[in-house]
């Protein structure tokens, strides 16, 4: 049982990195724009389909294909913000974005169904997720796709952190997070910064889509289960906290993996029970702040 427990912990940490790839963009968008992007789940699936097509038709390694999918997803994010988000104003803006992004999710889902159909597919690159695509470390078998996904999550979180805290653009982003009106008064182009931020938040789903699509069968409808988990993760980690999204992903998925050893049917329930317990004692989440924006 001890060996099985350690294997579950190792798997949970690595799979948690995969979920972090999908969650960091969602929490970044909320932290800057006060937008709960319900479409994030289906955007992950869109990223998975792009990688699936690039590998299946062009035979380009799926990680090399990020050079294509990340810019494409960034452009899609900017277009979504320009077409649907930027016009929303007023005190009910956050609640309105729930409806708007849900509509965007339905549109993307319909397009994916039209192109790919309802059958489930998976990214099958033998060198990454084939039968023997794992490494034996300290008595454990660790899949390459999970190792690469975890490393990619660390790199992306570090890159976003550096962008926010070491660049002029990042200072503009943090100014908007603190007080959007004051940011406008000092000359920050809020709409442009918001569009780029939304684009970045969507672009990282390309990496999450690769990891998810290589480890799970999926179709256009798979985004709904994803968004419920991603929302739980970013709430637990603290809305707007990029590092919190990574930590919460690892914690929640590891907890689920460990519980599944004894009671597989209760694993998902414990996932959300942990969220409720944390919020009872720390409503702002593990790494969130009680006050982020000026009122």
VOVODREN-459395 format. One record per residue (C-alpha): x, y, z; residue in three letters; residue number from 1. Coordinates in pm, 1 decimal. Example, Ala and Ser with C-alpha at 12.3 -4.5 7.8 and 13.67 -1.06 7.14 Angstrom:
<node X="1230.0" Y="-450.0" Z="780.0" sero="ala" kedren="1"/>
<node X="1367.0" Y="-106.0" Z="714.0" sero="ser" kedren="2"/>
***
This chain:
<node X="0.0" Y="0.0" Z="0.0" sero="unk" kedren="1"/>
<node X="290.6" Y="234.6" Z="76.4" sero="unk" kedren="2"/>
<node X="430.7" Y="197.0" Z="-274.5" sero="unk" kedren="3"/>
<node X="85.2" Y="252.6" Z="-422.8" sero="unk" kedren="4"/>
<node X="42.8" Y="567.1" Z="-212.7" sero="unk" kedren="5"/>
<node X="375.3" Y="712.4" Z="-326.6" sero="unk" kedren="6"/>
<node X="288.7" Y="635.5" Z="-688.3" sero="unk" kedren="7"/>
<node X="-46.0" Y="813.7" Z="-645.2" sero="unk" kedren="8"/>
<node X="127.6" Y="1118.3" Z="-497.5" sero="unk" kedren="9"/>
<node X="381.1" Y="1127.5" Z="-781.7" sero="unk" kedren="10"/>
<node X="105.3" Y="1092.2" Z="-1042.1" sero="unk" kedren="11"/>
<node X="-105.5" Y="1358.5" Z="-870.4" sero="unk" kedren="12"/>
<node X="178.1" Y="1610.7" Z="-869.9" sero="unk" kedren="13"/>
<node X="252.4" Y="1558.6" Z="-1238.0" sero="unk" kedren="14"/>
<node X="-112.6" Y="1557.2" Z="-1347.1" sero="unk" kedren="15"/>
<node X="-162.9" Y="1866.5" Z="-1133.0" sero="unk" kedren="16"/>
<node X="95.1" Y="2037.9" Z="-1351.7" sero="unk" kedren="17"/>
<node X="-116.0" Y="1952.8" Z="-1655.0" sero="unk" kedren="18"/>
<node X="-423.1" Y="2112.3" Z="-1496.3" sero="unk" kedren="19"/>
<node X="-216.0" Y="2415.7" Z="-1400.7" sero="unk" kedren="20"/>
<node X="-145.1" Y="2467.8" Z="-1770.8" sero="unk" kedren="21"/>
<node X="-518.3" Y="2503.0" Z="-1822.9" sero="unk" kedren="22"/>
<node X="-591.3" Y="2707.0" Z="-1508.1" sero="unk" kedren="23"/>
<node X="-327.0" Y="2981.1" Z="-1517.6" sero="unk" kedren="24"/>
<node X="-488.0" Y="3155.2" Z="-1814.8" sero="unk" kedren="25"/>
<node X="-829.0" Y="3151.0" Z="-1646.7" sero="unk" kedren="26"/>
<node X="-700.9" Y="3307.2" Z="-1325.3" sero="unk" kedren="27"/>
<node X="-493.3" Y="3565.2" Z="-1516.8" sero="unk" kedren="28"/>
<node X="-801.4" Y="3680.1" Z="-1710.1" sero="unk" kedren="29"/>
<node X="-1004.1" Y="3714.2" Z="-1391.4" sero="unk" kedren="30"/>
<node X="-728.1" Y="3890.5" Z="-1199.8" sero="unk" kedren="31"/>
<node X="-685.5" Y="4161.3" Z="-1462.6" sero="unk" kedren="32"/>
<node X="-1029.1" Y="4191.5" Z="-1620.2" sero="unk" kedren="33"/>
<node X="-1275.2" Y="4061.6" Z="-1357.5" sero="unk" kedren="34"/>
<node X="-1395.2" Y="3815.9" Z="-1621.6" sero="unk" kedren="35"/>
<node X="-1486.7" Y="3459.4" Z="-1533.4" sero="unk" kedren="36"/>
<node X="-1420.3" Y="3302.8" Z="-1871.1" sero="unk" kedren="37"/>
<node X="-1665.5" Y="3013.6" Z="-1893.1" sero="unk" kedren="38"/>
<node X="-1531.1" Y="2944.6" Z="-2242.6" sero="unk" kedren="39"/>
<node X="-1188.0" Y="2847.7" Z="-2108.4" sero="unk" kedren="40"/>
<node X="-1274.5" Y="2477.1" Z="-2099.4" sero="unk" kedren="41"/>
<node X="-1380.6" Y="2461.0" Z="-2462.3" sero="unk" kedren="42"/>
<node X="-1079.9" Y="2676.3" Z="-2557.3" sero="unk" kedren="43"/>
<node X="-856.6" Y="2406.4" Z="-2405.8" sero="unk" kedren="44"/>
<node X="-1038.3" Y="2155.2" Z="-2625.6" sero="unk" kedren="45"/>
<node X="-988.8" Y="2384.1" Z="-2925.5" sero="unk" kedren="46"/>
<node X="-615.9" Y="2388.5" Z="-2847.5" sero="unk" kedren="47"/>
<node X="-620.6" Y="2008.9" Z="-2825.3" sero="unk" kedren="48"/>
<node X="-792.6" Y="1982.3" Z="-3164.1" sero="unk" kedren="49"/>
<node X="-538.4" Y="2218.3" Z="-3320.8" sero="unk" kedren="50"/>
<node X="-252.3" Y="2001.6" Z="-3193.2" sero="unk" kedren="51"/>
<node X="-439.5" Y="1689.5" Z="-3305.1" sero="unk" kedren="52"/>
<node X="-473.6" Y="1830.3" Z="-3657.2" sero="unk" kedren="53"/>
<node X="-116.3" Y="1958.4" Z="-3679.2" sero="unk" kedren="54"/>
<node X="26.6" Y="1624.5" Z="-3572.4" sero="unk" kedren="55"/>
<node X="-221.8" Y="1413.9" Z="-3769.0" sero="unk" kedren="56"/>
<node X="-200.3" Y="1602.8" Z="-4098.8" sero="unk" kedren="57"/>
<node X="140.2" Y="1772.4" Z="-4092.8" sero="unk" kedren="58"/>
<node X="320.7" Y="1517.1" Z="-3869.4" sero="unk" kedren="59"/>
<node X="476.2" Y="1796.3" Z="-3665.9" sero="unk" kedren="60"/>
<node X="577.1" Y="1705.7" Z="-3309.0" sero="unk" kedren="61"/>
<node X="304.3" Y="1838.9" Z="-3082.8" sero="unk" kedren="62"/>
<node X="543.8" Y="2036.8" Z="-2864.2" sero="unk" kedren="63"/>
<node X="713.4" Y="2187.8" Z="-3168.2" sero="unk" kedren="64"/>
<node X="362.5" Y="2264.3" Z="-3289.7" sero="unk" kedren="65"/>
<node X="323.8" Y="2506.6" Z="-2997.8" sero="unk" kedren="66"/>
<node X="505.2" Y="2755.8" Z="-3219.6" sero="unk" kedren="67"/>
<node X="188.9" Y="2749.1" Z="-3430.9" sero="unk" kedren="68"/>
<node X="-87.4" Y="2687.4" Z="-3178.7" sero="unk" kedren="69"/>
<node X="14.6" Y="2948.5" Z="-2919.6" sero="unk" kedren="70"/>
<node X="6.8" Y="3242.7" Z="-3166.7" sero="unk" kedren="71"/>
<node X="-318.4" Y="3112.3" Z="-3317.6" sero="unk" kedren="72"/>
<node X="-484.4" Y="3087.0" Z="-2975.9" sero="unk" kedren="73"/>
<node X="-351.4" Y="3432.5" Z="-2881.8" sero="unk" kedren="74"/>
<node X="-515.0" Y="3583.0" Z="-3190.3" sero="unk" kedren="75"/>
<node X="-840.7" Y="3399.3" Z="-3112.4" sero="unk" kedren="76"/>
<node X="-833.4" Y="3541.7" Z="-2760.0" sero="unk" kedren="77"/>
<node X="-776.8" Y="3898.8" Z="-2883.3" sero="unk" kedren="78"/>
<node X="-1060.9" Y="3861.0" Z="-3134.3" sero="unk" kedren="79"/>
<node X="-1297.3" Y="3727.5" Z="-2865.1" sero="unk" kedren="80"/>
<node X="-1215.4" Y="4024.0" Z="-2642.2" sero="unk" kedren="81"/>
<node X="-1255.9" Y="4275.4" Z="-2925.6" sero="unk" kedren="82"/>
<node X="-1581.5" Y="4128.1" Z="-3053.7" sero="unk" kedren="83"/>
<node X="-1758.9" Y="4032.9" Z="-2730.5" sero="unk" kedren="84"/>
<node X="-1592.2" Y="4162.7" Z="-2413.7" sero="unk" kedren="85"/>
<node X="-1469.4" Y="4519.9" Z="-2460.7" sero="unk" kedren="86"/>
<node X="-1817.5" Y="4666.5" Z="-2503.4" sero="unk" kedren="87"/>
<node X="-1935.3" Y="4546.1" Z="-2161.7" sero="unk" kedren="88"/>
<node X="-1945.5" Y="4823.5" Z="-1903.7" sero="unk" kedren="89"/>
<node X="-2103.2" Y="4905.6" Z="-1571.0" sero="unk" kedren="90"/>
<node X="-2143.1" Y="4740.3" Z="-1232.9" sero="unk" kedren="91"/>
<node X="-2290.2" Y="4421.4" Z="-1378.5" sero="unk" kedren="92"/>
<node X="-2000.2" Y="4368.9" Z="-1619.2" sero="unk" kedren="93"/>
<node X="-1862.8" Y="4062.0" Z="-1439.6" sero="unk" kedren="94"/>
<node X="-2197.8" Y="3881.8" Z="-1433.4" sero="unk" kedren="95"/>
<node X="-2262.2" Y="3975.3" Z="-1796.5" sero="unk" kedren="96"/>
<node X="-1930.7" Y="3822.3" Z="-1901.9" sero="unk" kedren="97"/>
<node X="-2054.0" Y="3488.1" Z="-1766.1" sero="unk" kedren="98"/>
<node X="-2334.9" Y="3492.3" Z="-2021.2" sero="unk" kedren="99"/>
<node X="-2116.8" Y="3625.5" Z="-2302.1" sero="unk" kedren="100"/>
<node X="-1835.2" Y="3375.0" Z="-2253.5" sero="unk" kedren="101"/>
<node X="-2090.0" Y="3094.5" Z="-2224.1" sero="unk" kedren="102"/>
<node X="-2228.1" Y="3202.9" Z="-2561.1" sero="unk" kedren="103"/>
<node X="-1872.7" Y="3203.6" Z="-2700.1" sero="unk" kedren="104"/>
<node X="-1826.7" Y="2848.7" Z="-2566.7" sero="unk" kedren="105"/>
<node X="-2142.4" Y="2734.1" Z="-2746.4" sero="unk" kedren="106"/>
<node X="-2026.5" Y="2893.0" Z="-3072.1" sero="unk" kedren="107"/>
<node X="-1683.3" Y="2727.9" Z="-3055.6" sero="unk" kedren="108"/>
<node X="-1838.1" Y="2395.4" Z="-2956.6" sero="unk" kedren="109"/>
<node X="-2072.4" Y="2409.5" Z="-3255.2" sero="unk" kedren="110"/>
<node X="-1785.4" Y="2485.2" Z="-3492.2" sero="unk" kedren="111"/>
<node X="-1580.6" Y="2194.8" Z="-3352.7" sero="unk" kedren="112"/>
<node X="-1874.8" Y="1957.1" Z="-3391.9" sero="unk" kedren="113"/>
<node X="-1917.7" Y="2072.0" Z="-3751.2" sero="unk" kedren="114"/>
<node X="-1550.1" Y="2013.6" Z="-3834.4" sero="unk" kedren="115"/>
<node X="-1460.5" Y="1706.8" Z="-3627.2" sero="unk" kedren="116"/>
<node X="-1793.8" Y="1540.5" Z="-3549.5" sero="unk" kedren="117"/>
<node X="-1902.9" Y="1388.9" Z="-3219.2" sero="unk" kedren="118"/>
<node X="-1656.2" Y="1096.5" Z="-3203.0" sero="unk" kedren="119"/>
<node X="-1388.0" Y="1113.1" Z="-2939.4" sero="unk" kedren="120"/>
<node X="-1025.8" Y="1144.3" Z="-3051.3" sero="unk" kedren="121"/>
<node X="-686.3" Y="1153.5" Z="-2883.3" sero="unk" kedren="122"/>
<node X="-343.3" Y="1286.4" Z="-2977.3" sero="unk" kedren="123"/>
<node X="-144.8" Y="966.7" Z="-3031.7" sero="unk" kedren="124"/>
<node X="223.5" Y="1043.4" Z="-3061.8" sero="unk" kedren="125"/>
<node X="404.4" Y="716.1" Z="-2974.8" sero="unk" kedren="126"/>
<node X="720.6" Y="881.6" Z="-2843.4" sero="unk" kedren="127"/>
<node X="517.3" Y="1079.7" Z="-2588.9" sero="unk" kedren="128"/>
<node X="213.2" Y="877.3" Z="-2488.5" sero="unk" kedren="129"/>
<node X="268.9" Y="532.1" Z="-2631.2" sero="unk" kedren="130"/>
<node X="267.8" Y="210.2" Z="-2431.3" sero="unk" kedren="131"/>
<node X="634.2" Y="237.2" Z="-2334.0" sero="unk" kedren="132"/>
<node X="650.0" Y="617.2" Z="-2309.9" sero="unk" kedren="133"/>
<node X="744.3" Y="633.1" Z="-1943.3" sero="unk" kedren="134"/>
<node X="1056.5" Y="652.0" Z="-1730.7" sero="unk" kedren="135"/>
<node X="1143.0" Y="445.7" Z="-1424.8" sero="unk" kedren="136"/>
<node X="1255.5" Y="671.2" Z="-1138.7" sero="unk" kedren="137"/>
<node X="1309.8" Y="551.3" Z="-779.4" sero="unk" kedren="138"/>
<node X="1077.6" Y="259.8" Z="-834.1" sero="unk" kedren="139"/>
<node X="800.7" Y="463.4" Z="-1000.4" sero="unk" kedren="140"/>
<node X="686.7" Y="474.8" Z="-1361.1" sero="unk" kedren="141"/>
<node X="630.2" Y="832.6" Z="-1471.1" sero="unk" kedren="142"/>
<node X="479.3" Y="911.0" Z="-1809.9" sero="unk" kedren="143"/>
<node X="682.4" Y="1141.5" Z="-2033.0" sero="unk" kedren="144"/>
<node X="373.9" Y="1344.6" Z="-2124.4" sero="unk" kedren="145"/>
<node X="308.8" Y="1424.7" Z="-1758.2" sero="unk" kedren="146"/>
<node X="672.8" Y="1512.0" Z="-1694.8" sero="unk" kedren="147"/>
<node X="683.0" Y="1741.2" Z="-1996.8" sero="unk" kedren="148"/>
<node X="347.0" Y="1890.8" Z="-1902.2" sero="unk" kedren="149"/>
<node X="468.3" Y="1962.7" Z="-1548.5" sero="unk" kedren="150"/>
<node X="787.4" Y="2125.5" Z="-1675.2" sero="unk" kedren="151"/>
<node X="586.7" Y="2329.2" Z="-1924.5" sero="unk" kedren="152"/>
<node X="354.4" Y="2444.8" Z="-1643.8" sero="unk" kedren="153"/>
<node X="650.1" Y="2563.8" Z="-1433.8" sero="unk" kedren="154"/>
<node X="801.3" Y="2745.8" Z="-1732.9" sero="unk" kedren="155"/>
<node X="472.9" Y="2917.1" Z="-1825.2" sero="unk" kedren="156"/>
<node X="395.2" Y="3023.0" Z="-1467.5" sero="unk" kedren="157"/>
<node X="748.2" Y="3164.1" Z="-1435.5" sero="unk" kedren="158"/>
<node X="714.6" Y="3343.0" Z="-1770.2" sero="unk" kedren="159"/>
<node X="381.5" Y="3499.6" Z="-1671.5" sero="unk" kedren="160"/>
<node X="526.3" Y="3603.7" Z="-1335.1" sero="unk" kedren="161"/>
<node X="821.7" Y="3772.6" Z="-1506.6" sero="unk" kedren="162"/>
<node X="583.9" Y="3939.2" Z="-1752.1" sero="unk" kedren="163"/>
<node X="372.9" Y="4079.7" Z="-1468.2" sero="unk" kedren="164"/>
<node X="653.6" Y="4189.4" Z="-1237.6" sero="unk" kedren="165"/>
<node X="952.9" Y="4262.5" Z="-1460.0" sero="unk" kedren="166"/>
<node X="812.8" Y="4444.2" Z="-1764.5" sero="unk" kedren="167"/>
<node X="646.8" Y="4776.8" Z="-1845.3" sero="unk" kedren="168"/>
<node X="345.4" Y="4586.8" Z="-1976.9" sero="unk" kedren="169"/>
<node X="323.9" Y="4402.7" Z="-1645.5" sero="unk" kedren="170"/>
<node X="319.8" Y="4731.3" Z="-1453.8" sero="unk" kedren="171"/>
<node X="29.1" Y="4842.9" Z="-1669.6" sero="unk" kedren="172"/>
<node X="-151.9" Y="4517.3" Z="-1599.5" sero="unk" kedren="173"/>
<node X="-103.5" Y="4549.8" Z="-1223.5" sero="unk" kedren="174"/>
<node X="-214.7" Y="4914.0" Z="-1233.7" sero="unk" kedren="175"/>
<node X="-540.6" Y="4806.5" Z="-1399.3" sero="unk" kedren="176"/>
<node X="-584.2" Y="4532.5" Z="-1139.8" sero="unk" kedren="177"/>
<node X="-556.4" Y="4788.7" Z="-859.4" sero="unk" kedren="178"/>
<node X="-763.4" Y="5074.3" Z="-1005.9" sero="unk" kedren="179"/>
<node X="-879.7" Y="5084.4" Z="-1367.3" sero="unk" kedren="180"/>
<node X="-992.8" Y="5447.9" Z="-1351.3" sero="unk" kedren="181"/>
<node X="-659.2" Y="5568.1" Z="-1213.1" sero="unk" kedren="182"/>
<node X="-480.1" Y="5362.5" Z="-1480.1" sero="unk" kedren="183"/>
<node X="-672.9" Y="5546.9" Z="-1751.1" sero="unk" kedren="184"/>
<node X="-587.4" Y="5882.2" Z="-1593.6" sero="unk" kedren="185"/>
<node X="-213.2" Y="5816.5" Z="-1607.3" sero="unk" kedren="186"/>
<node X="-230.7" Y="5730.4" Z="-1977.2" sero="unk" kedren="187"/>
<node X="-251.0" Y="5350.9" Z="-1981.6" sero="unk" kedren="188"/>
<node X="-443.7" Y="5220.8" Z="-2283.1" sero="unk" kedren="189"/>
<node X="-672.2" Y="4995.8" Z="-2082.8" sero="unk" kedren="190"/>
<node X="-852.5" Y="4837.6" Z="-2379.0" sero="unk" kedren="191"/>
<node X="-526.5" Y="4743.0" Z="-2550.0" sero="unk" kedren="192"/>
<node X="-373.1" Y="4599.0" Z="-2232.0" sero="unk" kedren="193"/>
<node X="-696.0" Y="4411.5" Z="-2158.6" sero="unk" kedren="194"/>
<node X="-708.1" Y="4262.0" Z="-2508.9" sero="unk" kedren="195"/>
<node X="-344.7" Y="4146.8" Z="-2490.5" sero="unk" kedren="196"/>
<node X="-400.7" Y="4001.0" Z="-2143.0" sero="unk" kedren="197"/>
<node X="-708.5" Y="3812.6" Z="-2259.3" sero="unk" kedren="198"/>
<node X="-507.2" Y="3688.5" Z="-2557.8" sero="unk" kedren="199"/>
<node X="-230.5" Y="3561.7" Z="-2328.0" sero="unk" kedren="200"/>
<node X="-484.9" Y="3391.7" Z="-2103.1" sero="unk" kedren="201"/>
<node X="-627.9" Y="3208.6" Z="-2403.2" sero="unk" kedren="202"/>
<node X="-287.1" Y="3139.4" Z="-2560.8" sero="unk" kedren="203"/>
<node X="-169.7" Y="2927.7" Z="-2267.0" sero="unk" kedren="204"/>
<node X="-462.2" Y="2693.0" Z="-2330.4" sero="unk" kedren="205"/>
<node X="-266.0" Y="2572.1" Z="-2634.3" sero="unk" kedren="206"/>
<node X="-15.3" Y="2411.8" Z="-2396.7" sero="unk" kedren="207"/>
<node X="-292.8" Y="2281.1" Z="-2173.6" sero="unk" kedren="208"/>
<node X="-471.4" Y="2140.5" Z="-2477.1" sero="unk" kedren="209"/>
<node X="-164.5" Y="1940.2" Z="-2577.8" sero="unk" kedren="210"/>
<node X="-128.4" Y="1781.3" Z="-2235.4" sero="unk" kedren="211"/>
<node X="-500.2" Y="1712.8" Z="-2201.4" sero="unk" kedren="212"/>
<node X="-542.3" Y="1582.2" Z="-2555.3" sero="unk" kedren="213"/>
<node X="-246.0" Y="1345.7" Z="-2524.4" sero="unk" kedren="214"/>
<node X="-371.1" Y="1192.4" Z="-2199.5" sero="unk" kedren="215"/>
<node X="-747.9" Y="1188.3" Z="-2251.9" sero="unk" kedren="216"/>
<node X="-993.5" Y="1104.9" Z="-2528.0" sero="unk" kedren="217"/>
<node X="-1196.6" Y="1416.7" Z="-2604.5" sero="unk" kedren="218"/>
<node X="-1461.1" Y="1568.1" Z="-2826.3" sero="unk" kedren="219"/>
<node X="-1619.0" Y="1911.7" Z="-2855.7" sero="unk" kedren="220"/>
<node X="-1833.5" Y="1848.0" Z="-2547.4" sero="unk" kedren="221"/>
<node X="-1537.7" Y="1773.4" Z="-2316.8" sero="unk" kedren="222"/>
<node X="-1493.7" Y="2135.8" Z="-2213.0" sero="unk" kedren="223"/>
<node X="-1781.9" Y="2132.9" Z="-1963.8" sero="unk" kedren="224"/>
<node X="-1623.1" Y="1889.8" Z="-1719.4" sero="unk" kedren="225"/>
<node X="-1295.5" Y="2078.9" Z="-1753.8" sero="unk" kedren="226"/>
<node X="-1434.2" Y="2422.2" Z="-1669.9" sero="unk" kedren="227"/>
<node X="-1592.7" Y="2297.6" Z="-1345.5" sero="unk" kedren="228"/>
<node X="-1257.7" Y="2162.8" Z="-1228.7" sero="unk" kedren="229"/>
<node X="-1065.2" Y="2469.4" Z="-1344.7" sero="unk" kedren="230"/>
<node X="-1302.9" Y="2704.5" Z="-1164.0" sero="unk" kedren="231"/>
<node X="-1261.3" Y="2501.1" Z="-844.4" sero="unk" kedren="232"/>
<node X="-882.8" Y="2519.4" Z="-882.2" sero="unk" kedren="233"/>
<node X="-859.5" Y="2896.0" Z="-933.0" sero="unk" kedren="234"/>
<node X="-1105.5" Y="2964.5" Z="-650.1" sero="unk" kedren="235"/>
<node X="-901.3" Y="2746.8" Z="-415.9" sero="unk" kedren="236"/>
<node X="-572.3" Y="2902.6" Z="-526.8" sero="unk" kedren="237"/>
<node X="-710.2" Y="3257.1" Z="-507.5" sero="unk" kedren="238"/>
<node X="-876.0" Y="3436.6" Z="-795.3" sero="unk" kedren="239"/>
<node X="-608.3" Y="3626.8" Z="-985.4" sero="unk" kedren="240"/>
<node X="-311.5" Y="3439.3" Z="-832.9" sero="unk" kedren="241"/>
<node X="-104.1" Y="3267.2" Z="-1103.1" sero="unk" kedren="242"/>
<node X="117.6" Y="3088.6" Z="-850.9" sero="unk" kedren="243"/>
<node X="-193.2" Y="2993.1" Z="-654.9" sero="unk" kedren="244"/>
<node X="-337.8" Y="2823.4" Z="-963.5" sero="unk" kedren="245"/>
<node X="-27.3" Y="2605.6" Z="-989.6" sero="unk" kedren="246"/>
<node X="-23.8" Y="2518.5" Z="-618.9" sero="unk" kedren="247"/>
<node X="-398.5" Y="2449.3" Z="-606.3" sero="unk" kedren="248"/>
<node X="-381.9" Y="2230.6" Z="-918.0" sero="unk" kedren="249"/>
<node X="-111.9" Y="2013.2" Z="-764.1" sero="unk" kedren="250"/>
<node X="-287.0" Y="1997.1" Z="-425.5" sero="unk" kedren="251"/>
<node X="-633.3" Y="1914.7" Z="-559.6" sero="unk" kedren="252"/>
<node X="-526.5" Y="1657.2" Z="-817.8" sero="unk" kedren="253"/>
<node X="-287.3" Y="1488.6" Z="-573.9" sero="unk" kedren="254"/>
<node X="-563.3" Y="1469.1" Z="-313.2" sero="unk" kedren="255"/>
<node X="-798.0" Y="1315.9" Z="-570.1" sero="unk" kedren="256"/>
<node X="-531.0" Y="1067.8" Z="-678.2" sero="unk" kedren="257"/>
<node X="-461.5" Y="955.6" Z="-320.4" sero="unk" kedren="258"/>
<node X="-830.1" Y="918.4" Z="-228.8" sero="unk" kedren="259"/>
<node X="-891.7" Y="712.4" Z="-543.0" sero="unk" kedren="260"/>
<node X="-665.9" Y="437.8" Z="-398.2" sero="unk" kedren="261"/>
<node X="-925.0" Y="354.3" Z="-134.5" sero="unk" kedren="262"/>
<node X="-1250.9" Y="495.9" Z="-271.7" sero="unk" kedren="263"/>
<node X="-1238.3" Y="575.2" Z="-645.2" sero="unk" kedren="264"/>
<node X="-1605.3" Y="676.4" Z="-649.6" sero="unk" kedren="265"/>
<node X="-1542.5" Y="939.0" Z="-379.6" sero="unk" kedren="266"/>
<node X="-1233.5" Y="1092.5" Z="-541.3" sero="unk" kedren="267"/>
<node X="-1416.9" Y="1369.2" Z="-726.5" sero="unk" kedren="268"/>
<node X="-1641.0" Y="1443.8" Z="-426.3" sero="unk" kedren="269"/>
<node X="-1334.8" Y="1493.7" Z="-205.3" sero="unk" kedren="270"/>
<node X="-1195.9" Y="1726.4" Z="-472.0" sero="unk" kedren="271"/>
<node X="-1485.8" Y="1967.8" Z="-418.4" sero="unk" kedren="272"/>
<node X="-1517.7" Y="1902.7" Z="-44.8" sero="unk" kedren="273"/>
<node X="-1160.9" Y="2030.5" Z="-1.1" sero="unk" kedren="274"/>
<node X="-1261.4" Y="2345.4" Z="-188.2" sero="unk" kedren="275"/>
<node X="-1557.5" Y="2403.8" Z="45.6" sero="unk" kedren="276"/>
<node X="-1346.4" Y="2352.8" Z="357.8" sero="unk" kedren="277"/>
<node X="-1079.6" Y="2596.5" Z="243.6" sero="unk" kedren="278"/>
<node X="-1335.3" Y="2862.0" Z="153.5" sero="unk" kedren="279"/>
<node X="-1507.8" Y="2827.4" Z="491.3" sero="unk" kedren="280"/>
<node X="-1188.1" Y="2933.9" Z="668.1" sero="unk" kedren="281"/>
<node X="-1023.9" Y="3144.4" Z="394.9" sero="unk" kedren="282"/>
<node X="-1283.7" Y="3276.0" Z="147.0" sero="unk" kedren="283"/>
<node X="-1021.6" Y="3452.0" Z="-66.4" sero="unk" kedren="284"/>
<node X="-847.3" Y="3119.4" Z="-134.1" sero="unk" kedren="285"/>
<node X="-504.8" Y="2996.8" Z="-31.6" sero="unk" kedren="286"/>
<node X="-305.0" Y="3263.2" Z="-213.4" sero="unk" kedren="287"/>
<node X="-569.1" Y="3527.5" Z="-282.4" sero="unk" kedren="288"/>
<node X="-586.4" Y="3876.2" Z="-134.1" sero="unk" kedren="289"/>
<node X="-887.9" Y="4020.9" Z="40.2" sero="unk" kedren="290"/>
<node X="-873.3" Y="4340.7" Z="-161.0" sero="unk" kedren="291"/>
<node X="-725.0" Y="4352.3" Z="-508.3" sero="unk" kedren="292"/>
<node X="-910.7" Y="4632.6" Z="-681.9" sero="unk" kedren="293"/>
<node X="-992.5" Y="4976.6" Z="-555.6" sero="unk" kedren="294"/>
<node X="-1364.9" Y="5018.9" Z="-504.2" sero="unk" kedren="295"/>
***
